[in-house]
Amino acid sequence: MVSIRLLGTLSSVLLLVGALLVGEALHVGIVQGAAPLTSPPVVLPLVLGSVLLVLGYRTRAPVAEAYDLTSDEDEPQTRDTDAPRADDPEAEYDPELSPLGDADPTDSDERG
């Protein structure tokens, strides 16, 4: 099997070169007006760039495989429900995580 990193590199190179070819064809044909839109200096890079873009998208590795996000059927999915959530009003105040330091956030509300 081909490495995910190799697929990512190949995909990036194909996408980059394809985008540059399409951009060059548009630049020569439309911006500069140096060649008619149906001439070979415009059509060939446009077609070749489009083919490279399609190949680049086809060789992309799925995100789930790249970051090992696939789940096994044997393992039950668990969620840590004991950890306090940020939007939970009952969550404890931890001064070490606060940018205010040791000051209680309710003190600043009362002051101003």
N, C-alpha and C positions, 0 to 999 in steps of 0.2 A: 504494500500500500504506500502511496505517496504521502510524504510528510505534510502536515497542515501548514507549517512555515513555508515550505517550498510552494505550495499552492497559493498562499497569500502573497508571496513575492512575485510569482508568475502573474497572478491576477493584477497586482499593482502595476507591474511593468506594462502589461497589455493595455490596461485602462489608461495609463499615462501616455503611452505612444499613440494609442487610438485617439485620445482627446487632442493631442498636439497635431495629428494629421488632419482631423476635422477642423480644428481652429485655423490651421494654415490654409486649407482649401477655402474656408469662408473668408479669410483675410485677403487672399489673392483674388477671389472672384467678386466679393462684394465691397470690401473696404477700399482696396487699391483699384479695383476695376481693371487690373492688368490683363485679365483673360476673361472671355465670355463664360457664363455659368455652365455651358454644356461642353466646354473644351476639356481635353485630357488633363491639363494641369490642375483643373478644379475637380473633375469627376473622379479621377483615379484616387487621389488622396482621400476624398470624401467617402468613397466606397471602401477602400482599404481601412480607413480609420473606423468606419462603422463596423466592419467585420472584426477588427481588433477589440472594439468596445464590447461587442456581443461575446466574444471569446473570453474577455476579461471577466465579465459578469458570470459566465458559465463556470469558470475555474475557481470562483470564490469558495472558500470553505464556509460551511454553515457556522453561525455564531455559537450554536450549542456545542458543536464539536470542538471549535477552537478554544473555548473556555471550559470544556468538560462540564457542561450544564445538563447533560443527559442523565436521567434518573434510572436506576435499576428497579425492576419490578419487584425484586425480593425485599428491598429495604422500604419500610414504611416511611413516609415523609413526616417528619416531626417539626414542630415549630416551638420555639422557646417562648412560652406564654408567661414565664415568671419575670422576664425583663420589663421594666417600666417603659411605657411608650412616651414619646415627647408630647403628644397631645392629651395625655392623661392628666387630669387635674389632681389626681391622688398620688402622682409620682413624687418620690422624695426629692428634695433639693440637695444637690451635690455641689458645694462651693468650689471643689477642685476643678469641676468642669465649667464653671461659670466665668465669663469674662469680667464679672463684677468683683471677683475675689471672694472675701468672706461676707460681703454685704448681702443681706437677704433681698431678693427682688421686690418683695412687698414694701420694704423701706423706701425705695425710690419712688414707688407709686404714691405713697403717702406724702412725700416731700414735694412733689412737683406736678 
